[in-house]
Amino acid sequence: MAKPRKKIAVHEEIFIRECLKCGREFRADGRFIRVCNRCKGTEDWRNLRIYYELNPSYRESW
């Protein structure tokens, strides 16, 4: 008979972020997600037709 396996807890990281494009808060599934799905869902984003810049509020903090 096979030995039962131990259950390993999976650490899911959910971050509340401010989108670098629109500035709205969103839930990011990982630490490197910086643009919300709403902005990524635009046709321009999907087709890479436009150049995205940071939200102006981020430029002021530099």
Long-range contacts (C-beta under 8 A, 24 or more apart in sequence): 18-55, 19-55, 20-54, 20-55, 20-58, 21-52, 21-54, 21-55, 22-55, 23-55, 23-57
